[in-house]
């Protein structure tokens, strides 16, 4: 006779064995998720400890200290002179610690925009190719872990160290400035400084992702470093030059005819939009708007728009409305560049030497 297997039917209508199998799959899925998180945490700790214990950390600290000390010296030296000349409003004096320059020394904001990319480049230009050259990448991928966790841990570790150094530098300037000048920041000023430091982290994170991309594509660390520096020079110097040339070619403003006067507005708008392709210009424009409440617009303004306007400072919310496209644009650029490096790393073939 044919045997009939009996199954206990639960109140929900599902057999007991099916429910057990479903619970087993959910438990296995939960266990696998916990293991992935544990492996990522271990790799993150490994990358962080390796960078902190390396000799590169000394150069990293020296560069951050140089930006901090130079920016603070420029702020303390130029703040009194700006107040005497009447170039600084009575409100938001604490924010001037990050924007005032003096004695041919740029402000902290200008130094961070110019030298901040080197922090990200130093941390990621040999993230992948150095391990491939030393042969440690083969041993690493042979372990029971997902391959994408390697590059994700490197990016997160670099971003974490950059955030710690940026916030430490900003808090140091704020603390020493508070002691040296006696300026007590308001709540809005503290929020503006915090948002500005977040901008700095995202800005450095873009260059970190760019360095990891060239480290993944290039075989040698020197080649990836030179490629990163070339991109930095192009964004910091040549984009503005090319933007002016293209704008003048499309909308010439030479001459006294009516067409030249009409093209002046279009020329400025075209040059401004082309400059915003550069992350350097995006960060500088956004940081200047956040740290200076007196900035009321970041686009071209006509005489008709200025008529009847009242001169006053913007609130924090209104300033953020002006610069939120800059922050989202920088964050999107950072994620896109990292996604390209992620796909490139996952598609590469790693063989033992």
WOQUI-V995271 format. One line per field, one symbol per residue. ss: DSSP state (a for helix, b for strand, c for the rest). psi: psi as a letter, one per 40 degrees, with the letter a starting at -180 (. if undefined). burial: I if it has 16 or more other C-alpha atoms within 10 Angstrom, else O. A space follows every 10 residues. Layout:
# WOQUI-V995271
ss: ???
psi: ???
burial: ???
This chain:
# WOQUI-V995271
ss: ccccccccbc ccccbaaaaa aaaaaaaaaa aaaaaaaaaa aaaaaaaaaa aaaccaaaaa aaaaaaaaaa aaaaaaaaaa aaaaaccccc cccaaaaacc cbccbccaaa aaaaaaaaaa aaaaccccaa aaaacaaaaa accccccaaa aaaaaaaaaa aaaaaaaaaa aaaaaaaaaa acccccaaaa aaaaaaaaaa aaaaaaaaaa aaaaaaaccc aaaaaaaaaa aaaaaaaaaa aaaaaaaaaa cccccccaaa aaaaaaaaaa aaaaacccaa aaaaaaaaaa accccccccc ccaaaacccc cccccaaaaa aaaaaaaaaa aaaaaaaaaa aaaaaaaccc ccc
psi: ihihhhihhi deeiiddddd dddddddddd dddddddddd dddddddddd ddeidddddd dddddddddd dddddddedd ddddeeehid ifdddedeeh iifehiiddd ddddeddddd dddedfdddd dddeeddddd eeigiidedd dddddddddd dddddddddd dddddddddd dehhiidddd dddddddddd dddddddddd dddddddidi dddddddddd dddddddddd dddddddddd gieiieiddd ddeddddddd dddddedhdd dddddddddd egeeheieih hiddddheih hiiiiddddd ddeddddddd dddddddddd ddddddeihh ii.
burial: OOOOOOOOOO OOOOOOOOOO OOOOOOOOOO OOOOOOOOII OOIIOOIIOO IOOOOOOOOI OOOIOOIIOI IIIIIIIIIO OIOOOOOIOO OIIIIIIIII IIOOIIIIII IIIIIIIIII IIIIIIIIII OIOOOOIIOO OOOOOOOOII IIIIIIIIII IIIOIIIOII OOIIOOIOOO OOOOIOOOIO OIIOIIIIII IIIIIIIIII IIIIIIIIII IOOIIOIIOO OIOIIIOOII OOIIOIIIOO IIIOOOOOOI OOIIOIIIOI IIOIIIOIII IIIIOIIIII IIIIOIOOOO OOOOOOOOOO OOIIOOOOII OIIOOIIOII IOIIOOIIOI IIOOIOOOOO OOO
